[in-house]
Amino acid sequence: MKAMIMAAGLGTRLMPLTELTSKPTVPVANRPVMEHIVALLARHGVLDLAANLHYHPDEIRRHFGDGEAFGVRLRYVFELELSGTAGGVGRFREFLGDGTFLVMSGDSLTDIDLTALLAAHREHGGVCTMAVKSVDDPSLYGVVVHDDRDRVTGFQEKPRRAEARSNLCNCGIYVFEPRIFDYIPAGGFVDFAKDVFPAMMADDVPFHVWRVGSYWNDIGSLDVYRWGNFDALNGGVAVDLPGREVRPGIRIADGARIADDAVLAPPVLVGSGCLVEPGARLVGPVVLGDECRVAAGASIDRSIVWAGTSIGATATVRGSILGRRVLVGGRAQIGPDAVVGDGSQVAAGAVVDAGARVPAGSDVQAGPAGPAA
């Protein structure tokens, strides 16, 4: 079985976190979200993979290489210009076109039962089976309409609640037969929902929905990204977590050093090589990336901190997300609901207001003449 991972998106809704990183490499529980997708495919025996790249492509290539380290075989194609969801699949026509294959988004978090999805596809006997999920607010998603045999009859793109004809959203997870390539013209921008599926319906080509009963998260906003991490910590989604559980809800990766009087209130994940100094407090849910430093008396609660970030003495980080290699000075206050981009510096005593979005590489001072970070 082969699969194609859609990994070319821009991740604009996760700015400023995605200014310097691709959305598929945004970490969930200290591992790129696409790594969780690759692991899921491997668990279900899907080992021959392909991915289309566009935004920060080298980051994905460096992490995954040829896939051998992850137990799969992985190939890539680079899109100089985005070619759409279906156009990206079309670039792998020769690789995928010899049998039934899977397509998955590389920037969502899920523990979907792919084996059950494939079985349902074979039972339906159509050209495509798409995974759908019941949602509370259809206005946030592309909605799929179907008949009583689960055959797709229409789509609505982010309809008003009162006008929604379904509460099933498209999860961006598909099983296809090679015949799908008859509806994907070579070259140009081609979208499944806007181009391919309407053409199939016009030709009365059968394709079906399959309801996802397990976890699915599109990581479609900063809030949803935060909750995806917390769900991983709390066991709400079945993903492999790094490190070992030293006590219930506390996971510590290799090489981390934690002072005896530091306070860790679960759930907490501490990455490899971290230093948590005396009197520091990590009040969960907290994800601390690899090689982070939390200085004496600093406090982090309900937050996600990416790799290489340093939190100064007695600084506080509340309900926020800090990117890679952020330097937070002593006594600084961040949040709640703040997001600080990669490589930024927050000066000693500075305040990052609630709800602030700090671009990558910023220098946040304590005042007009505040001290340097």
Secondary structure by P-SEA (a helix, b strand, c coil): cbbbbbccccccccccccccccccccccccccaaaaaaaaaaaaccccbbbbbccaaaaaaaaccccccccbbbbbbbbcccccaaaaaaaaccccccccbbbbbcccccccaaaaaaaaaaaacccbbbbbbbbccccccbbbbbccccccccccccccccccccccccccccccccccccccccccbbbcccccaaaaaaaccccbbbbbcccccccccaaaaaaaaaaaaacccccccccccccccbbbcccbbbcccccccccbbbccbbbbcccbbbcccbbbccbbbbcccbbbcccccccbbbbcccbbbcccccccbbbbcccbbbccbbbbccbbbbccccccccccccccccccccccccccc
